[in-house]
Amino acid sequence: MRLSRSRQFSSSKKEKRPSNKNTKLSYETVMVKKNKKILWQCIEKPTGSIICEHFFKEDADSVTKHQNKHRQWEPNGGIVEFLTLGNIKDQ
């Protein structure tokens, strides 16, 4: 009777890649009031991530327009969490 059995581990581990999400991302500019200040946020839809926050609408619109034109984060399913300012659902 054996007390210890050797375990067989598969030596060929597959590389984990982001899944192919077929979600269509879009970005919009939203006005938000914080501490009696009016700020403009660029929001990623459908994830609800806050991309940037600016005092002037033109600055937020330029980011929104660039992201809608190029959609560079679409293959990853959206902008990664550590690059965002948070989520709209958290506020």
ZIBELVEN-V128450 format. One record per residue. N is the residue number from 1. RES is the residue in three letters. SS is DSSP state (~ for helix, > for strand, _ for the rest). PHI is phi as a letter, one per 30 degrees, with the letter a starting at -180 (* if undefined). NEAR is the number of other C-alpha atoms within 8 Angstrom. Layout:
n/res/ss/phi/near
N/RES/SS/PHI/NEAR
N/RES/SS/PHI/NEAR
//
This chain:
n/res/ss/phi/near
1/MET/_/*/2
2/ARG/_/c/4
3/LEU/_/c/4
4/SER/_/b/4
5/ARG/_/c/5
6/SER/_/d/4
7/ARG/_/c/4
8/GLN/_/c/4
9/PHE/_/c/4
10/SER/_/d/5
11/SER/_/d/4
12/SER/_/c/4
13/LYS/_/d/5
14/LYS/_/d/4
15/GLU/_/d/4
16/LYS/_/d/4
17/ARG/_/c/4
18/PRO/_/d/5
19/SER/_/d/5
20/ASN/_/d/7
21/LYS/_/d/7
22/ASN/_/c/5
23/THR/_/d/6
24/LYS/_/c/5
25/LEU/_/d/11
26/SER/>/b/9
27/TYR/>/b/12
28/GLU/>/b/9
29/THR/>/c/11
30/VAL/>/b/8
31/MET/>/d/8
32/VAL/>/b/8
33/LYS/>/c/8
34/LYS/>/b/7
35/ASN/_/h/4
36/LYS/_/i/5
37/LYS/>/c/6
38/ILE/>/c/9
39/LEU/>/b/13
40/TRP/>/c/14
41/GLN/>/c/14
42/CYS/>/c/16
43/ILE/>/c/14
44/GLU/>/c/14
45/LYS/>/c/10
46/PRO/_/c/6
47/THR/_/d/6
48/GLY/_/i/10
49/SER/>/d/14
50/ILE/>/c/14
51/ILE/>/d/11
52/CYS/>/a/11
53/GLU/>/b/10
54/HIS/>/b/10
55/PHE/_/d/8
56/PHE/_/c/8
57/LYS/~/d/9
58/GLU/~/d/6
59/ASP/~/d/9
60/ALA/~/d/15
61/ASP/~/d/10
62/SER/~/d/8
63/VAL/~/d/10
64/THR/~/d/12
65/LYS/~/d/9
66/HIS/~/d/8
67/GLN/~/d/11
68/ASN/~/d/9
69/LYS/~/d/6
70/HIS/~/c/6
71/ARG/_/h/8
72/GLN/_/d/6
73/TRP/_/c/8
74/GLU/~/d/11
75/PRO/~/d/8
76/ASN/~/d/11
77/GLY/_/i/11
78/GLY/_/k/10
79/ILE/_/d/10
80/VAL/_/d/7
81/GLU/~/d/7
82/PHE/~/d/5
83/LEU/~/c/7
84/THR/_/c/12
85/LEU/_/d/9
86/GLY/_/k/8
87/ASN/>/b/10
88/ILE/~/d/9
89/LYS/~/d/5
90/ASP/~/d/5
91/GLN/_/c/4
//
